[in-house]
Amino acid sequence: MSIAAVRRIVSRSACLAVLVFTVGTVPALGGPLRTDGPPAGPLFGWPLDPRPAVTRAFDPPDRNWLPGHRGVDLAASPGQHVRSAGDGVVVFAGTVAGKPVVSVDHPGGLRTTYEPVVAAVVSGRRIGRGDPIGTVESGHEGCPVAACLHWGLRRDRDEYLDSLPLVERPVIRLHPV
């Protein structure tokens, strides 16, 4: 028997053993699959309703101390209600550099920030996804419409992230080979 034939037999035997082990143990470890509950929904949602247009995209700087756009700007109306994008705790509701700001800490070290938003919440308050946190105020610099909500996302203390992937599913395209 050739070495190639021995390798094929060993490879097939190993695959069969893995398959038998997996099929035999997974149901025993996890129990039966349940299909009677509601499907799991996304953890985050849009902070404005209806879904807003993006007026300015995330454009992070090369270094944290350089200028950049550390969030996305969403088209809004003055006085429009702003909702928390996810479950969390309000960690700031006040003014920064003359602008009204609300910041919410979420599980996993994430923090969302909303400005200019006149707060309807106070620091320390637990909130759920979709709970009202304030109203949009006009006057956001560079806003091309009546009002814009600047929606920022940060992980830990200094990693700025694009907030749109929280609410938009990426489009996956397979290219033929």
C-alpha positions in Angstrom: 0.0 0.0 0.0 1.4 3.4 -0.9 2.0 6.3 1.5 -0.7 8.3 -0.2 -3.3 5.5 0.3 -2.4 5.3 4.0 -2.8 9.0 4.4 -6.2 8.9 2.7 -7.4 6.1 5.1 -6.1 7.9 8.2 -7.6 11.2 7.0 -11.0 9.7 6.4 -10.9 7.8 9.7 -10.0 11.0 11.6 -12.9 12.9 9.8 -15.3 10.2 10.7 -14.2 10.1 14.3 -14.7 13.9 14.6 -18.1 13.7 13.0 -19.3 10.9 15.3 -17.9 12.7 18.4 -19.5 16.0 17.4 -22.9 14.6 16.5 -23.0 12.4 19.6 -21.9 15.0 22.2 -23.2 18.4 21.1 -26.8 17.6 21.9 -25.8 16.0 25.2 -23.8 19.1 26.2 -26.4 21.8 25.2 -29.7 19.9 25.3 -32.3 20.2 22.7 -32.5 23.3 20.5 -35.4 25.6 21.5 -37.3 27.3 18.7 -40.3 28.5 20.6 -38.8 31.8 21.8 -38.5 35.0 19.9 -35.4 35.4 17.7 -32.6 37.3 19.3 -32.6 40.9 18.1 -29.8 43.4 17.6 -28.2 44.8 20.7 -28.2 48.4 19.3 -30.7 50.5 17.4 -30.8 53.9 15.7 -30.8 56.9 18.1 -33.3 58.7 15.8 -36.6 57.6 14.5 -37.3 57.3 11.6 -33.9 56.0 10.4 -31.9 59.2 9.6 -29.7 60.1 6.7 -25.9 60.2 7.4 -24.7 63.8 6.7 -21.1 63.2 7.6 -19.3 59.9 8.0 -16.8 58.7 10.6 -13.3 60.0 9.7 -10.9 59.2 12.5 -7.5 60.9 12.8 -4.3 59.0 12.4 -3.4 59.9 16.0 -5.9 60.6 18.8 -4.6 64.1 19.3 -5.0 65.1 15.7 -8.2 66.6 14.2 -10.7 64.3 12.8 -14.4 63.3 12.9 -14.8 60.8 15.7 -18.4 59.9 15.0 -21.2 60.2 12.5 -23.6 63.1 11.9 -27.2 62.2 11.4 -29.9 64.4 9.9 -32.4 65.5 12.5 -35.0 68.1 13.3 -34.6 70.7 16.1 -36.4 69.2 19.2 -36.4 65.7 17.8 -36.3 63.0 20.5 -33.0 61.1 20.8 -33.0 57.5 22.1 -30.3 55.4 23.6 -28.8 53.1 21.0 -28.4 50.3 23.6 -28.9 49.3 27.2 -26.5 51.0 29.6 -25.9 53.6 32.2 -25.9 57.4 31.7 -22.4 58.6 32.7 -22.7 62.2 31.6 -25.5 64.6 30.9 -24.4 68.2 30.8 -22.4 70.7 28.8 -18.9 70.3 27.2 -17.4 73.4 25.5 -20.8 75.1 25.5 -22.5 72.1 23.8 -25.1 69.9 25.5 -23.9 66.2 25.6 -25.2 62.9 26.8 -22.9 59.9 27.2 -24.0 56.3 27.9 -21.8 53.4 29.0 -22.7 50.0 27.5 -21.5 46.5 28.3 -18.2 45.5 26.7 -16.4 48.8 27.4 -18.4 50.7 24.8 -19.6 54.3 25.3 -21.9 56.2 23.0 -22.0 60.0 23.0 -24.8 62.2 21.6 -24.5 65.9 20.9 -26.0 68.5 20.8 -28.6 66.9 22.9 -30.5 68.6 25.7 -30.6 65.9 28.3 -33.8 64.3 29.7 -31.8 62.0 31.9 -29.3 62.3 34.7 -25.9 60.6 35.3 -26.2 57.2 37.0 -29.6 56.4 35.4 -29.9 52.9 33.9 -31.6 53.0 30.5 -32.6 50.5 27.9 -32.2 50.4 24.1 -34.7 52.9 22.7 -35.3 54.9 25.9 -35.5 58.7 25.4 -32.4 60.5 26.6 -33.0 64.0 25.3 -33.8 66.2 22.3 -31.6 67.5 19.4 -30.6 71.1 19.5 -29.8 73.0 16.3 -26.4 74.6 15.7 -24.1 71.6 15.2 -21.1 72.9 13.3 -21.0 71.9 9.6 -24.5 70.5 9.6 -26.1 70.9 6.1 -29.7 70.5 7.3 -31.9 72.1 10.1 -30.2 70.1 12.8 -27.7 67.2 13.1 -27.1 64.6 15.8 -23.4 63.8 16.3 -23.3 60.2 17.4 -19.9 58.9 18.7 -18.7 55.5 19.8 -15.7 54.7 21.8 -14.2 51.5 23.3 -12.4 51.9 26.6 -10.8 55.3 27.0 -9.2 56.1 23.7 -10.3 53.8 20.8 -12.8 55.7 18.6 -15.0 53.5 16.4 -17.5 54.0 13.7 -21.0 53.8 15.3 -22.8 52.7 12.0 -21.8 49.1 12.3 -23.8 49.0 15.5 -27.0 49.3 13.4 -26.1 48.4 9.9 -25.3 44.9 8.8 -22.3 44.6 6.5 -22.9 43.5 3.0 -20.9 40.3 2.3 -20.2 39.6 -1.4 -18.5 36.5 -2.6 -16.4 36.8 -5.7 -16.2 33.8 -8.1 -12.9 32.1 -8.2 
